[in-house]
């Protein structure tokens, strides 16, 4: 941590002097709470209430303004009405306060007026060297040293235990809830932050600080949206290097930007799918249960992302195991049977185990020596990468039979997840004392294992070929500010190495073409993205005699529905034959996380199926291949049941090429739909494409390209 960051970190979490701006002496008001809470939790620094109407507040000398305080102030906690916040920030800047936390709400979360006011106070703070937390946040908690600077009632009331977990929450009201749930699970906290609107200090920047914080072992995020995503990505990558997992629980499964998308790509890449891509790309674990936030860190202690994610399951209760295994199967977790070597070694000890994917010891008898031997064999085998151990009533009444062997077992560096079906406080306590993850519900156990199974080392993004980047930019510059039509889009795709079907533009219905029939004719206009809906497409034109009538029909249909559209001509395209599959391949600048690439089943129903894989852009060839494997509908080109294989190598390269559009700041959205995948060795061909430039508006909504 550089000296400036260290100063700000200490002002946030270890201030020696705190000014409470707007502190109240009326104990019934919430603005009196931070002072009480600081005292209750043993704050050893100086508390200075700022109240122009009082000489003393809560036993501490009060001052009219922060400028009247003798000596320095490290941290100001602002609780004044919204219209007085700007003046408070200006005074903090003049005073040289390092960090100011703004509890007051009514800023960017309320609309444009609030956003403008928020931008004004940020400018004032930056000019004065003040870092801002919030606004609209409840404050912070730090265990060492003790600083409970919060307006949250739960922080005041709870007895908080120091520990290795840090929380950053975008929801101020949930801060206390998260804390109480964690304490109920027997965990302790290093730092807790209500981040609010993130007008300055962000989830990412504070996460970076916590990565270097010796008191913090894991960072838990409660997210409603992404703000300043690149900074969070940077922090997450550093966290993986440092061995401090970042675990996220994310709400806001919204479709930000979907309604404004000019392509199927935008419609298919909803908020939840994009969030998963962002987490995966940067090594962040995502959980779906709040409780998992507090149970998963123990399972990950000392772990790094695994190259493989094979899960072995052993149990003494068939029904209890099913509650976990069923969920693992639904989530796509790779549950594997014991290897022949494991079965044979245990047989030599007189222990016969089933060879299916569930090692059920119920019939073998619940005995310490059996459970211990099987757990040791599975943990010691190289056929699996994690063990889920499930115990029944023995863990409640005779924990020495099932819990004891797990405590004593050599884990061989593998993570171990234990679900105890009955309520077994003693067994869970023994696991916790031994540093083993014990789960109270099958849902959280499966959730934790699923999160681990998707945890991977952050993707090292490739460096785009600058010659291609320059060629794309030249193509964009040649447009001289006009919106690109389909021909222009085709030129961009050719520059990145994606072949397009042979085309010719005609400007009169009587123009002749030099293409082989049959052909398709399409309106050529950047103002008509919905060609089919506008009557702008005619398929299967068999000969030259039929082309003029088709052209007239297109011009008439588009003219009636889009009389204002600028028509660049009619695009005549040679119809492609021999494709094994139609895919949609798109690039998009997501408004929350940045550039993404999308691959899915193509055609007019692409948006309906939403069978797609998403990665951050640019991506690698290895990731592109994994995207092809991920899309269920592309089994038809992967050789499913003896079907002829498509050119998956060419498709993977096309995915990589499309993802490199991330290097062109001029392009906001790009799509090929459909992209025809030909037989192995014959490549891929784009037959309909779209490019949307940055800050360019289209005629709204997802486009409906023709079925070519």
N, C-alpha and C positions, 0 to 999 in steps of 0.2 A: 504494500500500500504506500503510495507516494505521500510526502508530508502534507500536501493540501487535503487529500482524501482522508488521511489519518486525523487531521484537525476537525474536519467535518463529521467524521464517524464519532469522534469523542464528544463533539458538541451535541450530536444527536442522542447518543446512548450513554455518555458519561459526563454530562455537564457539571461543572462545579457551581455555577450560578444560573438559576432559572427565573425568568420574569414571567409572571402570570398576568397577561394583559387582559383586563376585564374581570379580574377576580372579584368574587362577591363575598361579603361577610354574612349573608343570609344563608344559613346552612340548608335551607330547603331548596335552594337553587342549584342546578347542576354546575354552574360556573364556580361553585365553592368546592366541588369534588376534587379537582386535581391537587389542591393544597393538602387536603386531608389524606388523599391516597398516597402522595409522596411521603408524608410523615408516617403513615401506617406501615408502609413497606420499608422503612428505615433509610430514607434518603439522607445522606450525610452532608450534602452541600447547602448552599444558601438559597432560600426561597424568597422572592421579592414580588409581592402583589402590586399590580399597577391599577390604581383606582383613584381618580381625581377627587372623589368625594369622601375619602377615608384616609386617616393617618395610620390606621392599623387595620389589618384584616387577618382574622384567624390566628392572632398572636404574633404575626410578623409585621414589621414596619412597612407601610405602603407608601408609594410615590405617585405623583400625578401622571407622570409619563415615564417611559423607559429612558428618555434623555436626562431625567432628573436623578437617575440611579448613580451613586458613586461607584467607580470601578467598572470592570467589564461585565458583560452579560453573555454567556455562552449560548443559551437557548431561550427563545421567547415562545410562550404558548398563548395564542391569540384567540380570545373568546368574545370579541366585541361584535356589534351588529355589522352586517355586510358593508354598509356605506362608510363605516369607520375603519375597515380593514386596510384600505390603501394608505391612510395616514399612519396607521400602526406600522406598516411595512416600511414606509419612508423613514420613520423614527428609528426603526431597527437598523436600517441601512446607515443612517447618520451615526448611530451609536456603535456600529461595527459588530453587531450580533452575528454570530456564525450561522445559526440555524433558527428558522421560525416555523413552528407548527401552527397551521390554521384550522381550528375546529369549525369556524363559521361556514355555513353552507350558502347556497344561492349563487353559485358561479357557473362554470361551464355546463354543469349537469342540468341547468334550468333553461338553456337556450342561448340565442345569439347575444343578448344583452349581458348575460352573466359571463359568457365566453370572452366578450370584449373587456369586461372589468377584470377578469382573471388574467388576460394577456397584459393588461396595464400593470397589475401588481407584480407579475413576473419580470417585466422590463425594469421596474423600479428596484426589485430585489437583485437582479443580475448586475445592474449598474452599481449597486452598493455592496456587492459581494456577499449577499445573504442567500443561503440555500433554503428553499421552501419545501415543507412536507404538507400535503393536502392541496387545496382546501377540502372541506367536507370530510375530515377525518377525526378519529377519536383520540389519537396520540400513540405513545410508544410505551413499551415495558422493557427494562433491561435487568438481568439478574445480578451481574457482576460488572460494575457496582450496581447496587439497587437503585433503579430510577423508574418509578411507576408514574410516568407523566401522562395521565389519561383521564378523560372525562367519562369513560365507560364504567358503569356501576359494578360490573362483574370484576373488573380489575381491583376496585376498592374492596369488594367483599371477600374475594377468594384468597386463600393461602396458597401462593404460587411457589412451586418447587423449582429450584434451579435445575437445569438439565441441558442436553445437547441440541434440542430442537428449536429452530427459529421459525416464526410465522410472519408472512407478509400477506395482508388481506386487503383486497379492494373494497370490501364491505366493512364499514366501521361497526355496524350493529352485530356482525358475525364474529368480531374479534373476541368478545367475551365468551360467546358460544363455543368457539374453537378451543379457547383456553380451558374452559370447564370440561369439555369432552376429553381433551388430552390429559388433564389432571385425573379424570375418572379412569383413564387407562393406565395411570401410574407413571406417566412420562413427565419430564420437566423441561423447562424452557430457558433458552439463552436470551433471545431477543424476540419481541413481538411488535409488529408495526402495522398500524392502520394507515394505508397509503393514500386513500381518498382519490382525488382527481388526477394525481400525478402531474401537477402543473410544472414541476421542476424535478425533484427527486422521484425516481421511477422504481418500479419493481426490479428492473434490470440492474440499475446502479446500486441499489441497496443490496441486492443479491450478490453482486460482485464484492462489496465490502464484507458481507457475511462469509463468503468463500475464504477470506483471509482472517476471519475472526476465530481465534483459538477456542472460544467458548462454544462455537457452533459446529455441530457434526452433520446436520441435515437441514435443508431449507424447504419449508412447506408453503405452498402458494394457494390462496383462495382467490380465484380470478373470475371476473365477470366479463372481461374483454381483454384485448391486447392493446397496450399503448407503448410506443417506443420499443417495438418488438426486436429490432436489431441489437439493442443493448441487452435485452433479456437473453437473446441467443448467445451473445458474447459471454455473459455471466454463466450460462448453462454449460458452455464448453469448458470454461475454466473450472467449474464445479466438478465435472467428470475427471479432469486431470488431477484435481485435489482430493478425489475420493469422497466428496460430499454430495450425495444425491440431492437433486431438486425434484420434489414430488408436487404435482399440481392437481387440484380439484377445480374444474372450470365449469362455471355456469354459462349463461349467454349463448346457448346453442342456436344462435340466430343466423339469419341468412344475409349478413351485412353486404350490401352491394348487389345482391342477387337480382333485385327488381330493376337495377340499372344496367344489368349486363347486356351487352350487344351480342353475346354468343351463348351457345349451349354450355360452353366451358364455365362461364360465370354462373349459370344456373345450376350446374352440377356440383360446383365447388362451394358447398354451403359452409357456414361457419364452423360446424363441428368437424367436418372432414378436413378442412384446412388447419384447424387447431391440432388435430392428430398428426398431420404432416409436419407441422412446426415442431411439436414436441418430439416426435421421432427423429427428425433431422438434427436436433440439437441435444439429444441425450437426456430429455426430461421425461420422467415417468408420470403417466396420467392415471388417476384413480377415479372410480365412479361412486365410491361410498366415502362419506366423511370420516367414518371410523378408520378406514384404511390409511388415511393420512398419518395416524398415530401408531398403527400396528406395523406398517410396512418398513419404516426406518430400521427397526431391529433386525428384520430379515435381510436388509441390505448392508448391515454393518460389516465393513471390511471387504465388500464386494465391488467388482467393476462389471460393466456390461459384458455379458457372455457372448461368444461367437455362435453358440448353439443354445437352444432353449428346450431341451428334452426333460420332461417331468415324470418322475416315478411316484407312484402313490401306494402307500401301505395303510392297512386299517385293521381294527378289531371290531368294527361295526359296519355291516354292509349297507344298512340304511343311512347311517351317518355319512359314509363315504359317498354315497350316491348324491347327496345334497351338494357336495363339492364337485365331484367329477362331472355330473350333468352340466354344471355351469362352465366348467373348464372346456368341455366338448363344444358347448354352444359358442364359446368365445374363441374357438379355434386353437386352443392351447394343445401342444403336441405331448399327449400322455403316452408313455412308452411302456411296454411290458418288460419284465426282468430279462436280462440276457441269459443265454444258455449257460454261460460260465457261472453266473450267480445261482441259477437253479441247481447246477451240479454241485457247487461248493456247499450249499445249504443241505442238499441231499446227503452228502457225506457226514453231516452232523445229525442226520436223522430228522431233518426238517424238510417237509415236502410243501412247496408253495405252488399256487396256481401259475400258469404261464400266460394268463391274459394280462390286460393292461392294468387291472386292479389286483394288487397283492393282498388278498383278503385272508387274514389269519384267524378268523372267527372259528373255523372248524379245527384249526390246529391247536386251539386252546390258548387262552390268554395267559401266557406264562412269561415271566421276566426273561428267562434264557432264550425263549423263542423270539420275543419282540426285539431283544437286544441284538441277537445274531442277524435277524433279517434287516434291521435298521443299519447295522454296521456293514452288511454286504452291499446294500443299495447305495449307501453313502460312499463306499469305497470303490464302486464300479464305475467304469468310464462310459457306460451306456446311457447315463442320465446326467443332467446338470443341476437338478434341484430335486429335493425330496419333500413330498407332502405326506406327513404322518397324521393319521386320524385315529382318535381314541374314543372309546365309549365309556361305559360306567366305571371301568377300572380306573380311569384317570380321576374320577370323582371320589371313589371309596378306597382304592388301592393305587395311588399314584406311583408307588415304587415299581409297579409292573410295567407301565407304559411311559410315564414321564421320566422316571429315573434313568432308564436305558438311553433315552434321547439326550438327557443332560450329560451323561458320561460318554456318549459315543464320539468317536473321532469323525468330525464333519468333513475332513479332507478338503477343506476350503469351499465346500458347497453351501449354498443357502438352504435353510431348513424352515418349513412352514408347518405348524402344528395346529390342527383344529380339534378341540375337545367338544364332543357333541352335547353332553350334559353340562349344567352349570357346575364348574369345578374350580372354585376360587383358589384352593390350595395348589392344585396342579398348575394353574396359570401363573401363580406367584412364583412357583419353583422354576418355571420356564423363564420368566422375566428376570429372576435373579441370575440365571445362567446365561442371559443374553440371547435367548431363543425366542423367536416370534411365535406367540401363542394367540390364536384367533378365537373369538367368542362366537362368531357366526360363520356359516358356510359362505355367505355372500361376500364378506370381507376377505376371507381366505382365498376364494377364487379370484376376487378382484385384485388382490396383492400379487398372486401368481401370474395373472394375466398382464398386469402392469410390468412385472419383471420380464415376462416373455417378449414384450415389445420394446424393451430397453436395449438400446444399441449405442455403440460408440458414435459420437457426432460425425456426420458425413463431411468429408473434406471436399469442398466444392471445387470443381475444375476451373482452370483459367481459360476463358474463351480465346479462340484464335482471333487476334486483333485484325488480321486481314479480312476475315469474314465480318467482323463487327464494323469495320470501315466500309466494306461493300454494302452492307445493309443500310448504313447511314447515308451513303451516296444515293441509294435508291429512294430513301425517304426525302432527302433534300431535293431530289429532282421533281418531287411533287409540287414544290414551291407553295406549300401551305394548303393545298386542296386535300380533301379526304380521299384515301385510297379506295379504288374499286377492286373488283376481283382480279383483273389483269395485274394491277399494281401489287396486290397481295401475292400473286403467283411469282412475280419477280423477286420479292423478298424470300419466298420459300426456296426458289432456285438458288439464291445467294447462300442460304444456309445448308444447301445440299439435298433438298427434298425435291424429287422430280414431280413435274405436273403434267397432266394430260395435254396432248397437242390442241392448240386453240387458234382461232382467228377471229378478229373483230370486223363486223360489217357495219356500215353506216347508212346503207340504203337497203330496202327489201329486195332490190334487184342485184345486189352485189353477189359475185360468185366466190366460191371458196376452193381451197386446194386440199381439203381434208378427205379422209375416207369415210364413207357413210357406213352405218348410221351415225348420226350426230345428235347432240342436244343443243338447243338454243336457249339462252338466258339473257335477261335484261342486264345491261352493264351500267350500274349506277351506284355510287356510294350512298345515295339517298334512299335506296330500296334494299335494305338488308333481308327483308322477308320476301324473297323472290316468289316462292310458291304461292303464298297467301295473296300476293298482288297480281297473280296471273302472269308472272314474268318468266315462266319456264315451260318449254315444250320438249318432251322426251321422244326418243325413237324416230327421228326424222330420217326416212329411209333413202331419199334421193334428192337431187338438186331441185326437182320440180316442186317438192313439198316445202322447201325452205322459205320461199317468199310468203306463203300463206301463214306459216308458223311465225315469221317475223311480224307480220301484220297483227296477228292475234296477240302477240306479246305487247306490242306498242299500244294497242287498243286497251288491253286489260290494265296495264300499268298507268296509262294516261287517265283512265277513269278513277283509279284508286289513289294515284299519287300525281296529280296534275302539276304540282310544284317541283317535282323531282327533276334534277339535271341528268339527262340521259347521255351517256358517253358512247352509245352504240349497242349492238347486240353481240354477245359473246357466243360464238359457235364452237363447240368442243366435241372432239372425237370421243365416242363412247368406248370406254375401256372394257375389256373382256378378261375372263379368267381369274378374277379375284376370289380368294377363299374367304375373305372377311372384310367388312367395312368397319373402320374404327374412327373415333373422334380423337383428335390430338390438338390440345390447346395450350396456350400460354396466357397468363393473366397476372396483373399486378393487384394482388389482394389488398384491400384498403387497410387491413389490420396487420398482416404479417409480411407483406411484400410479394416478390415474384414467385409464382408457382407454375408447375407444368402438370397437365391433366391428360390421362389416357383412359379411354373407355370404349364401350360398344357404340358404334356410330350409327348414322342414319337418322331418320326423322323421329325415332323413338328414344334417342340417346338420353334426353332429359327425363323421360318417363322411367327408364330402367335405372338410371343413376348407378350403373355398374362401372365404377371408375376407380382408378388409383391416382393419388396425388402426391407430389414431392415438391420440396422447395427447389427453386431454380437459381443457377444452373445445377444440373444433376449429373451423375456419373453413368457410364455405360452399365456398370453392375446394378445400380439402382433402377435404371431403365428396364433391364431384364427382369428385375423383381416386380416392377409394375406390370409387365406383361403376364407374369405368373399370378399376380394378385387379382386381375380382372377375370371373373368367372366366365363371362361370355367368350373370352378368347381361348378357351379350351379347344375350340375348333381348329385353331392354328398351332396348337401345341402337340398335336399328334394324338388327341384323345380317342381312345378305342380304335386305333388304327387309321384314323382319318389322315389324309395327306397333310404334311406340315407346311405351314406358311413361312414366309421369310422373316422369322423373328429377329434375326440379326439386323436386317435392314430396318425393321420397325424400331428396334432398340436405338439404333443410330439416329433415326428420325426424331425420337423422343429427346435424345441428348441435344440434337441440333435445334429443335424448337425451344428447349430450355435455355439455350444460350442467348435468346432474345432478351433475357434479363439484363444483358449488357447494353442494350439500346434504350436509353432513357426516353426515346421518342415514341416507343410502342407500349401502349397500355394493355392491349388485348389482341390475341392472334389465335386463329383457329383453322384447322383443316377438318372438314366434315362433309363427306366421308374421305378418309384416306384408305385407298384400296391396298390390301395386303395380298400379294401374289404368292404362288408356290415358292418353296425354298429355293433360294438362289436367283429369283427373278425380281426381287425388290419390292418397293412400295410406290404408289402413285397418288398424288393429291388431285382430286377432281372438283373440289369446291373449297374456297378459302376466303378468309376475312382478316383484315388488319384494321385495328382501331388505334389511332394515334393518341398520345397523351393530351388531355384537355380537349378532346374531340367528342362532340355529342353525336349520337346516332338517333335514329327514329325510335329508340326505346325498345326494351323488352328483348327476350330471347328470340333469335332469328330462327326461321324454319327453312333450312336448306332443302333442296330437292333430293329425292331418292334417285341417285344417278344410275 
